[in-house]
Amino acid sequence: MTTEDILTKTQDAFREAFNVDPSLVSLETRPDDIPGWDSLGQLALATSLEQAFAINLDVDDLMEMESVREIVRIIKSKQES
């Protein structure tokens, strides 16, 4: 799966978790850019990402999810293993 494919599915996960326009989510997006992306929102996002990509995220993954770029990197590494 390419970075673009992962980003597209990640944008959909953001729409589901935070009800935001997917076009507002880019690799540069950080928690301060998305209303509701706080510790509780992070859990909703993680659930949405797990369902979208059929992966399991652990606590370390959640701690590293500080930007969409990091989320894409984490998902890519999960799919490669």
Buried (B, 14 or more C-beta within 10 A) or exposed (E): EEBEEBBBBBBBBBBBBBEBEBEEBEBEBEBEBBEBBEEEBBEBBBBBBBEBBEBEBEEEBBEEBEBBBBBBBBBBEBEEE
